[in-house]
């Protein structure tokens, strides 16, 4: 589950601004995930760590605890000198896709702001 309470407060209840902010979150999250996949393929550990940390921040913005915990485990692997496995990237991709689908489906509805906690 996700929670956009903070974003709703920042927008002072302005539905259009909230919609714009959430759309930007989706776009930014997709870009970060694409970058992580490329870095993983190239074996760029330090850059991958930084980008993964940024993605974790995106998950934190919407308070998605499952994605935050998965990111933390992967960050810990990288901190300890291990490389991420393909399964880690698949999990991240799945989390991002699922979150984007939930958000995008909600954005398509006129009262989307009330559909996401």
C-alpha positions in Angstrom: 0.0 0.0 0.0 1.0 3.6 -0.5 0.3 6.8 1.3 0.3 10.3 -0.3 -0.8 12.2 2.8 2.4 14.4 2.7 1.9 15.2 -0.9 -1.7 16.1 -0.3 -0.7 18.4 2.5 2.0 20.1 0.3 -0.7 20.7 -2.3 -3.1 22.2 0.2 -5.9 20.1 -1.3 -5.3 21.3 -4.9 -6.3 18.3 -6.9 -4.5 19.5 -10.1 -1.3 20.1 -8.3 -1.5 16.8 -6.5 -2.1 15.0 -9.8 1.0 16.8 -11.3 3.1 15.9 -8.4 2.1 12.2 -8.5 2.7 12.1 -12.3 6.2 13.5 -11.8 6.8 10.8 -9.1 5.8 8.1 -11.6 8.1 9.5 -14.3 11.0 10.0 -11.9 10.6 6.5 -10.5 10.6 5.0 -14.0 13.8 6.9 -14.9 15.6 5.8 -11.8 14.6 2.1 -12.4 15.8 2.3 -16.0 19.1 3.7 -14.8 19.4 1.0 -12.1 18.9 -1.7 -14.7 21.6 -0.3 -17.0 24.1 0.1 -14.1 23.4 -3.4 -13.0 24.2 -4.7 -16.5 27.4 -2.7 -16.6 28.4 -3.7 -13.1 28.6 -0.1 -11.8 28.5 -0.7 -8.1 29.0 2.8 -6.7 26.7 4.5 -9.1 24.2 1.7 -8.6 24.2 2.3 -4.9 23.6 6.0 -5.3 20.7 5.5 -7.7 19.2 2.8 -5.6 19.3 5.1 -2.6 17.5 7.7 -4.7 14.9 5.2 -5.6 14.4 4.2 -2.0 13.7 7.9 -1.3 11.0 7.8 -3.9 9.5 4.8 -2.1 9.8 6.7 1.2 7.9 9.7 -0.3 4.8 7.5 -0.7 5.5 5.4 2.4 5.6 2.1 0.6 7.2 0.0 3.4 7.6 -3.2 1.3 9.6 -1.3 -1.4 11.6 0.6 1.2 12.6 -2.7 3.0 13.5 -4.4 -0.3 15.7 -1.4 -1.2 17.4 -1.4 2.2 18.3 -5.0 1.8 19.8 -4.4 -1.6 21.7 -1.3 -0.3 23.1 -3.4 2.5 24.3 -6.0 0.0 26.1 -3.3 -2.0 27.6 -1.7 1.2 29.0 -5.1 2.2 30.7 -5.4 -1.2 28.3 -7.9 -2.8 26.8 -7.3 -6.2 23.0 -7.3 -6.8 21.7 -10.4 -8.4 19.4 -10.4 -11.4 16.6 -11.5 -9.0 17.1 -8.3 -7.0 16.6 -6.2 -10.2 13.6 -8.2 -11.2 12.1 -7.6 -7.7 12.7 -3.9 -8.0 11.3 -3.7 -11.4 8.2 -5.6 -10.2 7.7 -3.2 -7.3 8.1 -0.1 -9.5 5.7 -1.5 -12.1 3.1 -2.4 -9.5 3.3 1.0 -7.8 3.2 2.8 -11.1 0.1 0.8 -12.1 -1.7 1.6 -8.8 -0.9 5.2 -9.2 -1.6 5.4 -12.9 -5.0 3.6 -12.5 -5.9 6.0 -9.8 -4.8 9.0 -11.8 -7.3 8.0 -14.5 -10.2 8.5 -12.2 -11.6 12.0 -11.6 -11.4 11.7 -7.8 -8.0 10.0 -7.7 -6.8 12.0 -4.7 -9.3 10.3 -2.5 -8.5 6.8 -3.9 -5.0 6.7 -2.5 -4.6 6.9 1.2 
